[in-house]
Amino acid sequence: MPVESGSSAAARQAKQKRKSHSLSIRRTNSTEQDRSGLQRDMLEGQDSKLPLSLRSNLLDVFGQIEREFENLYIENLELRREIETLNDRLAAEGQAIEGGDLAKGALKTKASHSTSQLSQKLKTTYKASTSKIVSSFKATTSRAVCQLGREYVGHRDGIWDLSVTRTQPVVLGTASADHSAMLWSIETGKCLLKYVGHQGSVNSIKFHPTEQMALTASGDQTAHIWRYMVQLPTPQPVTDISVSMTTTAVTRTHNVAVTTLRSHQGVVIAADWLVGGKQAVTASWDRAANLYDVETSELVHSLTGHDQELTHCCTHPTQRLVVTSSRDTTFRLWDFRDPSIHSVNVFQGHTDTVTSAVFTVGDNVVSGSDDRTVKVWDLKNMRSPIATIRTDSAVNRISVSANQRIIALPHDNRQVRLFDMSGVRLARLPRSNRQGHRRMVCCTAWCEDNPSCNLFSCGFDRQAIGWNINIPALLQEK
């Protein structure tokens, strides 16, 4: 007489269980009508302000939910039985293997291996849960120290760059891919002036150190210097809707440049004023940076040497120094302090595009790159960085606060993080579905003296955001 194998017996048992499962479901369905009729009779006898038809519909919906849970519960019980059956079979096979010494050794090896794997999984799970708790605690602290102050919405395309004026009245300037630059009231978030003189994307904006002039670089291969006159609006009560709508409608446009800086053969990606404001420097995709006389718009020097397109340029706040960044993974320091000698130093500290390099008030340069690192350099000894910050995303145009020297890093992954000059992370700006950037963050800019918003960021979600950073509390937490 043939003996039934273990696999066929298990299959037959599973079939019987599935059959009993279907029978139980049928029995359940057969009693549903009686149960629903009884419940409807009970509902008619109860006092409720809901109409009877609505109550009946709700009863049907909850009945369907109950049936679904009942079916899931039955399937769960069957799965548990099958697991217990498999465990019993494995235990029986293990006892049979233990009959020989060689098999016993193999079984012990398997047991020790599975035990080590289990312990490793437990350790990994514990570490993950612990890190989640710590990160959630840090996020809560960051939200208390860093708060969103105001959003500046009005551009029709991504915002590449932003800057804050150095003279009164203090306004925020943004440069956008929609071919325009805008000036905003920091307190009210209203657009005060829109510059539309460029024929291409406006890639950067910088303000003159002493006069009401702006310098913008564009994809039309030019840089424009234009004057602005704005009057800050008086804050209006929220209830005064008519005044608010009138203020929004009166955005002035301006399209006349005082000076147009030409000579580049490619996109002008950035521009900045040298100390004193009598000269300006531009960086282009034609692999050159040009130094101009602002009054005559004449080209003074052409700074060549980079092997690929330039990505950024920055000037020192108190000295005649210029730093240019490039896709060739280097940044260069140009020294114009001695009129007769124009020295240049090349720094190769990154492994990918250097997206920006900026000066601090002291003798430091901070560089950011697509290689997900930020490096802090000493101008007196730039052979190697004095600090390296490693992140999880490419870094775009960074900024360093003048007083406390806090580095604000805008990332491709929509985050903005704050570090000190020694590379210690201070905070991450809050970001969720309701606040923060929804796309790549392109640039940050500090304005420490402003009481409402002292840090600004912009990105390709077409908005700029003003943040209120409690700097004393931030440094105290460190």
C-alpha positions in Angstrom: 0.0 0.0 0.0 1.6 3.3 -1.0 2.6 5.7 1.8 1.5 9.3 1.5 4.5 11.7 1.4 4.8 14.7 3.8 4.4 17.3 1.1 1.2 15.7 -0.3 -0.2 15.4 3.2 0.5 19.1 3.8 -1.1 20.0 0.5 -4.2 18.0 1.4 -4.4 19.6 4.8 -4.1 23.1 3.3 -7.0 22.2 0.8 -9.2 21.2 3.7 -8.4 24.4 5.5 -9.2 26.5 2.5 -12.5 24.6 2.2 -13.4 25.2 5.8 -12.4 28.8 5.3 -14.9 29.1 2.4 -17.6 27.3 4.4 -17.1 29.7 7.3 -17.4 32.7 5.0 -20.6 31.2 3.5 -22.0 30.7 7.0 -21.0 34.3 7.8 -22.7 35.6 4.7 -25.8 33.6 5.4 -26.3 35.3 8.8 -25.5 38.8 7.5 -29.1 39.5 6.3 -30.6 38.4 9.7 -28.0 40.4 11.6 -28.5 43.6 9.5 -32.3 43.3 9.7 -32.0 43.0 13.5 -29.7 46.0 13.7 -32.0 48.1 11.6 -34.9 47.2 13.9 -32.8 48.3 16.8 -31.8 51.6 15.1 -35.5 52.4 14.5 -36.1 52.2 18.2 -33.2 54.5 19.1 -33.3 58.3 19.3 -31.0 60.0 16.7 -31.0 63.3 14.8 -29.7 61.5 11.7 -32.2 60.5 9.0 -33.1 56.9 8.8 -31.7 56.5 5.3 -28.3 58.0 6.3 -28.2 55.7 9.3 -29.0 52.7 7.2 -26.2 53.6 4.7 -23.7 54.0 7.6 -24.8 50.6 9.0 -24.2 49.0 5.6 -20.7 50.6 5.4 -19.7 49.5 8.9 -21.1 46.0 8.1 -18.8 45.7 5.1 -15.8 46.9 7.2 -16.7 44.3 9.8 -16.9 41.5 7.2 -13.5 42.5 5.8 -11.9 42.4 9.2 -13.6 39.1 9.9 -12.2 37.6 6.7 -8.7 38.9 7.6 -8.9 37.5 11.0 -9.8 34.0 9.7 -6.9 34.1 7.2 -4.6 35.2 10.0 -5.7 32.2 12.1 -5.0 29.8 9.2 -1.6 31.3 8.5 -0.7 30.8 12.2 -1.7 27.2 12.0 0.4 26.6 8.8 3.4 28.3 10.5 3.0 26.0 13.6 2.8 23.0 11.3 6.0 24.0 9.4 7.7 24.6 12.8 6.7 21.1 14.0 8.1 19.6 10.8 11.3 21.5 11.0 11.7 20.5 14.6 11.1 16.8 13.7 13.7 17.0 10.9 16.2 18.6 13.3 15.8 15.8 15.8 16.3 13.2 13.1 19.5 14.9 11.9 20.9 15.0 15.4 21.3 11.2 15.3 24.8 11.4 13.7 27.8 13.3 15.0 28.6 14.9 11.7 25.1 16.1 11.2 25.1 17.4 14.8 28.1 19.6 14.0 26.5 20.9 10.9 23.3 21.7 12.9 25.2 23.5 15.5 27.0 25.6 12.9 23.6 26.5 11.3 22.2 27.3 14.7 25.1 29.6 15.6 24.9 31.3 12.2 21.2 31.9 12.5 21.7 33.2 16.1 24.4 35.6 15.0 22.1 36.8 12.2 19.3 37.3 14.6 21.4 39.3 17.0 22.7 41.4 14.2 19.2 42.2 13.1 18.2 43.1 16.6 21.2 45.4 16.9 20.4 47.1 13.6 16.8 47.6 14.6 17.8 49.0 17.9 20.3 51.4 16.3 17.7 52.5 13.7 15.0 53.1 16.4 17.5 55.0 18.6 18.7 57.2 15.7 15.0 58.0 14.8 14.4 59.1 18.4 17.5 61.2 18.4 16.8 62.7 15.0 13.2 63.5 16.0 14.5 65.2 19.1 16.9 67.3 17.1 14.2 68.2 14.6 12.0 69.4 17.4 14.8 71.5 18.8 15.6 72.9 15.3 11.9 73.9 14.9 12.1 75.8 18.1 15.3 77.6 17.2 14.6 78.0 13.4 11.2 79.2 12.3 9.8 80.2 9.0 9.2 83.9 8.9 7.8 84.8 5.5 7.4 83.5 2.0 8.1 85.7 -1.1 6.1 84.4 -4.0 5.7 86.0 -7.4 8.3 84.6 -9.8 7.1 82.4 -12.7 10.2 80.1 -12.7 12.9 78.9 -10.4 15.0 81.4 -8.4 18.8 81.0 -8.8 20.1 83.7 -6.4 19.1 86.2 -3.8 20.8 89.0 -1.8 20.0 91.7 0.7 20.8 95.4 0.3 23.7 96.9 2.3 22.1 100.3 2.5 18.7 101.7 3.6 16.0 100.9 2.8 16.9 97.2 3.4 15.1 95.0 0.8 15.5 91.5 -0.5 16.5 90.9 -4.1 15.9 87.7 -6.1 17.2 86.6 -9.5 15.0 84.2 -11.5 15.0 82.0 -14.6 11.9 83.9 -15.7 14.2 86.7 -17.0 13.4 89.0 -14.2 14.9 90.3 -10.9 12.6 91.4 -8.1 13.0 93.6 -5.0 10.8 92.6 -2.0 9.8 94.2 1.3 11.2 91.8 3.9 8.5 92.6 6.5 5.4 92.4 4.3 6.5 90.0 1.6 5.3 92.4 -1.2 7.2 92.9 -4.4 8.3 96.5 -4.7 10.1 96.6 -8.1 10.6 94.2 -11.0 13.6 94.5 -13.3 12.9 93.1 -16.8 15.9 94.5 -18.7 17.5 91.1 -19.4 16.7 88.8 -22.4 17.7 85.6 -20.6 17.6 83.9 -17.3 18.8 86.2 -14.4 21.4 84.1 -12.6 22.6 86.3 -9.8 22.0 89.6 -8.1 24.3 91.7 -5.9 23.8 95.2 -4.4 26.3 98.1 -4.4 28.0 98.6 -1.0 27.0 102.3 -0.7 24.5 103.3 -3.4 21.1 102.1 -4.5 22.4 100.1 -7.5 22.0 96.4 -8.3 24.3 94.2 -10.4 22.6 91.3 -12.2 24.2 88.5 -14.4 22.2 86.9 -17.1 22.1 84.1 -19.7 22.0 86.8 -22.4 25.8 87.0 -22.0 25.7 90.4 -20.3 25.7 91.8 -16.8 23.5 94.9 -16.0 24.0 97.6 -13.5 20.7 99.4 -12.7 19.5 101.9 -10.2 16.4 101.4 -8.0 14.2 103.6 -5.9 11.8 101.9 -3.6 9.6 102.9 -0.7 8.8 100.4 1.9 5.1 99.9 2.5 3.6 100.6 5.9 2.3 97.4 7.5 -1.5 97.2 7.2 -3.9 95.3 9.4 -5.0 92.0 8.1 -8.6 93.0 8.1 -8.0 95.9 5.6 -8.3 93.8 2.5 -8.7 96.7 0.1 -5.4 98.3 1.0 -3.6 94.9 0.8 -5.0 94.3 -2.7 -4.0 97.8 -3.8 -0.5 97.3 -2.6 -0.2 94.1 -4.5 -1.4 95.6 -7.7 1.1 98.5 -7.7 4.3 96.5 -8.5 6.5 98.8 -10.6 8.6 97.5 -13.5 12.0 98.8 -14.6 14.0 97.9 -17.7 16.7 100.5 -18.1 20.3 99.6 -17.2 22.7 102.3 -16.3 25.6 100.2 -17.5 25.8 97.0 -19.6 28.9 94.9 -19.2 29.6 93.0 -22.4 32.6 90.8 -23.7 31.6 87.3 -22.6 31.0 84.7 -25.2 28.7 82.6 -23.0 26.2 82.7 -20.2 27.2 85.0 -17.4 26.5 82.9 -14.3 27.5 85.3 -11.5 28.7 88.8 -10.8 29.9 90.8 -7.7 31.2 94.2 -6.7 34.8 94.7 -5.6 35.3 96.5 -2.3 34.5 100.2 -2.8 32.0 99.5 -5.6 34.1 101.1 -8.4 34.8 97.8 -10.1 32.8 94.6 -10.8 33.7 91.0 -11.6 31.7 88.6 -13.7 32.0 84.8 -14.2 30.9 83.1 -17.3 30.5 79.7 -19.0 33.1 80.8 -21.5 35.6 79.7 -18.8 36.7 83.3 -18.0 36.1 85.9 -15.3 36.2 89.6 -16.3 37.0 92.6 -14.2 35.3 95.8 -15.3 35.4 99.5 -14.5 31.9 100.4 -13.4 32.0 104.1 -14.5 33.3 103.4 -18.0 32.1 99.8 -18.4 35.5 99.0 -19.9 37.2 95.6 -19.4 40.1 95.9 -17.1 41.3 92.3 -16.8 40.2 88.9 -18.2 40.9 86.2 -15.7 41.5 83.0 -17.6 42.9 79.6 -16.5 39.9 77.4 -15.6 39.5 74.3 -17.8 35.7 74.2 -17.7 32.7 76.5 -17.2 32.7 78.9 -14.2 29.9 78.5 -11.7 30.3 81.4 -9.2 32.4 84.3 -8.2 32.8 86.2 -4.9 34.7 89.2 -3.7 36.3 89.8 -0.3 34.3 92.4 1.9 37.3 94.5 2.8 40.2 93.5 0.4 40.7 93.4 -3.3 40.5 89.6 -3.5 38.3 87.5 -5.9 37.5 83.8 -5.8 36.1 82.0 -8.8 34.6 78.5 -8.8 34.4 76.1 -11.7 33.2 72.8 -13.0 36.8 71.7 -13.3 36.7 70.8 -9.6 38.9 73.8 -8.6 38.5 77.3 -7.3 41.0 80.1 -7.9 42.0 83.0 -5.7 42.8 86.2 -7.6 44.8 88.9 -5.7 44.5 92.5 -6.9 45.8 94.2 -3.8 49.1 95.1 -5.5 48.3 97.0 -8.7 51.5 95.8 -10.4 51.1 92.1 -9.6 48.0 90.1 -10.1 48.7 86.7 -8.5 46.5 83.6 -8.7 46.3 80.5 -6.6 44.6 77.2 -7.7 43.0 75.0 -5.1 42.1 71.4 -5.9 40.3 70.2 -2.7 37.1 68.8 -4.3 36.3 65.8 -6.6 33.4 67.3 -8.4 32.0 70.7 -9.6 32.8 73.5 -7.1 29.4 75.3 -7.0 30.5 78.2 -4.9 33.4 79.6 -2.8 32.8 82.6 -0.5 34.9 84.8 1.8 34.2 85.3 5.5 34.8 88.5 7.4 38.0 87.0 8.7 40.7 85.2 6.7 38.8 82.2 5.6 37.3 80.8 2.4 34.4 78.3 2.4 33.9 76.2 -0.7 30.9 74.0 -1.5 30.7 71.3 -4.2 28.6 68.7 -6.0 30.8 66.1 -4.3 28.6 66.7 -1.2 31.3 68.3 0.9 32.0 71.8 2.2 35.5 72.8 3.1 36.8 75.6 5.2 40.2 77.1 4.2 42.6 79.5 5.9 43.8 82.3 3.6 47.2 82.3 5.3 47.8 78.6 4.7 45.5 77.1 2.0 47.4 73.9 1.3 44.7 71.8 3.0 41.3 72.7 4.5 41.1 73.3 8.3 37.6 71.7 8.4 35.6 69.4 6.1 31.8 69.0 6.3 30.4 65.8 4.7 26.7 65.9 3.7 24.2 63.6 1.9 23.4 65.9 -1.0 25.1 68.3 -3.4 25.7 71.7 -2.0 24.8 74.9 -4.0 25.5 78.6 -3.3 26.4 78.8 0.4 26.6 81.9 2.6 28.4 82.7 5.9 27.0 85.1 8.5 29.2 88.1 9.2 29.1 88.2 13.0 28.8 84.6 14.2 30.2 83.0 11.0 27.5 80.4 10.7 27.5 78.5 7.3 24.1 78.0 5.6 24.2 75.1 3.1 21.4 74.9 0.5 21.1 71.3 -0.9 19.7 69.6 -4.0 17.5 67.5 -1.7 15.5 70.5 -0.6 17.2 70.8 2.8 19.0 73.8 4.4 21.5 73.0 7.1 23.6 75.2 9.4 27.1 74.5 10.5 29.8 76.4 12.4 33.3 77.0 11.0 34.7 74.0 12.7 32.3 71.7 10.9 29.9 71.1 13.7 26.2 70.8 12.6 24.0 73.3 14.4 20.6 72.8 12.9 18.5 71.8 9.9 15.8 74.2 8.9 12.3 72.7 9.2 10.8 71.3 6.1 7.4 69.5 5.6 4.5 69.5 3.2 3.3 72.8 4.7 6.5 74.7 5.0 10.0 74.8 3.6 11.2 74.3 0.0 9.5 71.7 -2.2 12.3 71.5 -4.8 16.1 72.1 -5.0 17.4 74.9 -2.8 19.8 77.1 -4.9 21.1 79.8 -2.6 21.1 81.2 0.9 21.9 84.8 2.2 22.2 86.2 5.7 20.9 89.5 7.1 21.7 89.2 10.8 20.6 92.7 11.8 17.0 92.2 10.6 14.7 91.4 13.5 12.0 89.5 11.6 14.1 87.4 9.1 17.8 87.0 9.4 18.4 84.2 6.9 16.9 83.8 3.4 16.8 80.9 1.0 15.5 80.4 -2.6 15.0 77.5 -4.9 13.4 76.0 -7.9 9.9 75.9 -6.3 9.7 79.6 -7.4 9.7 81.0 -4.0 12.1 82.7 -1.5 11.7 82.1 2.2 12.7 84.3 5.1 13.8 82.4 8.3 14.0 83.6 11.8 17.1 82.0 13.4 17.5 82.3 17.1 21.3 82.5 16.9 22.1 82.8 20.7 20.0 79.7 21.4 21.5 77.9 18.4 25.0 78.5 19.6 24.1 77.6 23.2 22.8 74.2 22.1 26.2 73.5 20.5 
